[in-house]
Structure formats: C-alpha cells, structure tokens
Amino acid sequence: MGRTLTRAVDTALRASAATVRAVDYLRVSTEEQAEGYGISYTGKRTARYIQKKGWTHVATYADEGFSGSLEADDRPDLKRLMQDARKAPRPFDMVVVNEGRGIGRTGRAFWKWVWDLEDLGVYVAVVKKDYDNSTQGGRSQMRKDADYAEEERELIRERTQGGIQEKAEDGLYPGGMVPFGWEIAEQGKKGVSHYALCEREADTLRRAREVFLEKRSWEETALTLNTEQRTTRSGVYWTAKNIRSRLLGDGVLENRVVWRGRAAERDQEGNPVYGDTVVIDLPPVFTGEEIAELRTATAQRRPAVKTRCRVYILTGLMTSPCGRTYVGHQHRPTEVIYRCKGRYESYAGAGDRCTCPYLEATSIEREVWGDIVALLSDADRMKTMAQDWLDATSHKRLDYSKRMADLDQQIAETEDLIDVAAATAAKRALRRGLGREEAEEAADRATKPHEEALAGLEKQRREAEAWQREAAEASQRLKRLERLAEVARQNLKDIEPAEKAELLCLMGLRAEVVRCAPRRKGVACAVRGWFVHEGQDVPVLTDEAWRRIKPLMGGSRSVIDRRTMVQALLDKAVSGHRFKELAPRYGIDGKTLQTQAHRWLKAGVWAEAMALLKGMKAVPVWQADPVEIRGSLKPLASESIVGCRERDRSNPDRPRRIRCVRRSPAGRCPG
C-alpha cells in the first residue's frame, strides 16, 4: 500500500504543484501562549511556507488555547476542518502546520486525523522541518515528530509532577484545590508556601457546627448561614448538600489533605502514576471533643425513609421546558412522578424554583416505551436507522486493516534493513583489522537509527491495532442494536424496568418536554391514579355491571347508596372533577366519598370489582391538558429520531431524520 500510494501522490504533486490548494491549521495551547507563541506567530510562518511552495492558500483554521492531547472532535476548528475535507468536491489538498506538535501531543491525537485525511486524499505538511506525508521520507520524519511530541509531553509532566511530589512530602502546598476553612500562607514563595487557617472561613465552619448541633438539619444550617450573610468562598449562598460536604470533609474531621488519593491517575496495578499518595496535616479548626460531638450528632440524625424502590426509566433523559432535566420522585406512597431539577432551590432560602409541573411517571413511561417497542419491532425502520448512523459516523469507525498491513510491510522492510546494515558494518570493521568487540560496536552504531525507526513503527502498529478494536466494538454494538428488532415483538413489552432504562441509554434516548399542563393544586385522585397505573379504561356502570360487583361493595349499614358512590367515583375518573364538585350532583359529602374510595382501594375491593367489569363497555380515563414530548434517539452518537420518517424538501441533500411529537397525559388529577 505504502509504495503505490507514495508514487501516485509524488507524481500528482510534482505535476500540479502550482495548483495545490492548501489550508493552514494553527494550534497553540494555553502554556504555549504564556511562552509567547500565539496564533499570529504561527500563522505568519505557515502563510510564508505556502507562498514559498507556490500553493494556493484557501483557508485558515485555528484552535487557540486547546491542548495537543485532545482529539480532532474535541478541537472546534479542527473538527470543522475535517468536516470540510469530507465535502464533495474536496475543497483543499494539503493542510499546513507550523511544527509536528501542532498536529498533536499523543499518538491518538496525532495519527487519527492525519490518517483520516490521507484516506480522503489530503496530506499534511510541516513547516519547521519542511516535509509532508505524501512521501515515504516525509512519513518517516512525521513518525519521529509524533514520538518526540509525546515524549516531550511526558517529560514535562514527569518533571512537574516530581517537583509537586517533593512539596507534598515536605508538608508544603503542592497546588490544586484548597479545602474550605484554609488558605495558602506565603503563597507564591518557592519552597515555603503552606496550608494555614483562614479565620473568616473557619469562623463560618464553627457557626455551621453550632447551628447543626442545635437544629439537627442541614437545610436549617444552610438557611441560617445565608441569613447571616456567611457565604461560600466564591460569594454564593449555601445549599444543604454544600455545607454538609464541607463540615464532614477530611479537612474538618481528619485535619488532613490526601494528595494523590482516589482521584489520582493510576497504572494497571492501581498505583499512582506520578508519585505516591501523601497525607498532609492541616492546622485543626475544631478540638477532638468538638469533632466527636459533630460525629455523634450526624450519626443520630434520622435517615430519610424510602417508602418503595422504583426504577424511573426516563430519569436524566427528559429535558423540561426550563432547560433542566426531569428525575424520578416518590411524591407520596401511592404517587410516582417526574420532577424537574429546577424545582430545587439554588441555595437555601433562594425561592427561585421553576414552575415546571410534576409529570405522572406511569403514563409517560408507558407511552414512551410503546414508541420504542414500535420502533424496534419494525425491522425496516431499524435497518434504516442503522444505515443513517453508519453514514453519519463512518469517519469515527475507520478500517485500519490496510494501514496495519502497510505498517507490517514497513516493519518487515526495516528489520531486513537492520540485518543488512549490521552485517555490512561488521564486515567493514573486520576488513579494517578491528577486533570482534569493535565490529559489534560498529554494527550497533550503523543500526541505531533503523532500530529507532522500527520502534516507532511498532508503536504505531500497536496504536492502530487498538483503534481497530475500538471500531470493531462500535460496529458490534450497532449489530446488537439491530438484533433487538428480531426479539422486540415477544420480549420488549415484558422486560424489567432496570433493563428498559439500560436499553434507553444504549439507544441514546433524549426526550424534550415541549409543553406541559400547569399544575393544579390538590391531592392526586387515587381512583384515577389506579386506572392510569393499571392501563385500564373506566367501565360504564350499567345495571348488568352493578349486578356483578354489588356483592363486593357492602353497604348494609350505610345510609348512602353504594351504587351512587361507585357511580360518583367512576364519573370523577372520567371527568376529572374535584370531590367537592361532585357533592351537589350526587348528594354525597366530598370528604365522605374520598374516605370510602381510600377504604376500597386499600382493602383491594376496588381492584377486584374492576376486574369483574373487564371486557364490558368502557370509556377513557380523564387526562389533563397533554404533555408534548419530542423524543430523539442517538445510538452510539447517531442522530435518528423516533417517529415517522420525512425528508427536508427544502434541502434534499440533508440527511434524513425521523420526527415525532408524542402527547402523554400530564401528571396530576385534582383531588
């Protein structure tokens, strides 16, 4: 592959050097900016290089302040460059960078986009050493630059981390976050900066402890601090979670900072990569007795009682009208809902909750899951969605097998070259009358450059093999998604909620609540809630229906006709009226009717009676103003949307999308 490609490119470029269209890609990191190497500096050099080569300069792409360890998709303008390179007709032939490390500082960041460009017929030129990867020699030099950029990055990091390790071991400030309650004394002075108490923050911690011991509530503690204008370090007000984490952190309870602790980068054996874990002692805020008292009060605080455990399959996947996400919530023992995160105060006493209504979990999950089942049951739609994903993400799943074969060939040729060079150097040394040891040294000197080249090729081969595995895993994941269509009709309706949640995440579901009904005050209607939960329509209470259920409903000692009670409750489930609104119509006190409904539900009488009426004439249960949900699926970062497929007629070249607006019942029935 390599030889044929090189000859073709060489011929093309030599024959049409004056017509080569070039763009320059400029990248400097924050550290390089601090050293005086800005975008303008590198831009002048690349522009002069393009002019010197006689190429046509067609565009400039620049990522300022972005690390060279980031891949192409994480650098905005490089991502745009790659998107433009895939357009037809191709808009440029050569990408010019100032130096090798401008391409990237890791193998993954360096080679992935360079190889992707090569496959598109676009090549990369480096100003500093005047080469490009359209020739074999240029490719060899590019491998050296890639290795040098990665080694330089690791060397800088090791030196930096080594100095930090020495500071930590000496009990000095090693850098990073400072726990609330402390500050850095002698900051900026090399070899002496250390942790010291910050009296203002320490006083806030002392006051927080005092309030918590009195109130035994983190919410009350945060509210008291905010009322007294005792803010966080950044000047914002406290939340219950925030003050709890500060007061029960390692700094307060253990008087220490753990450097390179659980969050440290580790090797395969679990050891920190850049040095050992170090515990740095802090000057204490509290005495030992005060800490023991705080621990006791925390342990005695009664934990929240969870009434039931339920999996909410749409938690975190559904965006509310205010822009936050919905999470599952047990509102009452008999009521499960989705609540917008915006309903939580930004800090204690803020009063800035959003007004997004609660959404009834059972009905919305049933509707959304029904759409998913319908989609997965349609093999044709699944195949179309899979093809859309393949088209949209083909650049992320490159086939590296040809690249690996090319590298295998170069490795074999380099190994042969090493053997020949070693044998030739040794023969020449012996011919000059040198001894065996001198001949071996001569052979080593002659083969050293080739050995280094071989090491670079082998490293590149290992990286390509790893990327090939990643691409294969992505393809396998897509195939698993396609296979779901084959089993959907039989299994998907009956799988467990936890499995549903996992599948929705696999498929990349994103739901947006476009419009929701305003929340109506009052206790949710338990009877309506029963019909919604069971997915059952409301039966019409005919004479035959009443005859079937009359023995269950009791009422021999009641002055109120039980058929009238049942009729009132069924009417409420259908109409959505409040209990007090039904009282004049049926002559029954609303409170009495509500009490009787709860008795029947709790005893299971209502469920038994409704089971006897299944199959008889029925009408739909009352629904509030509908909630409109627009759902989209992005499996493996694709962009296919649930619902009916349509093409954008104004632009036939745009990728086809599937669009759907699902209407589901809103959350709460007035009580």
Summary of the structure (lengths in Angstrom):
residues: 671
radius of gyration: 35.1
end to end distance: 74.9
largest distance: 127.1
contacts: 1991
relative contact order: 0.07
helix: 53%
strand: 14%
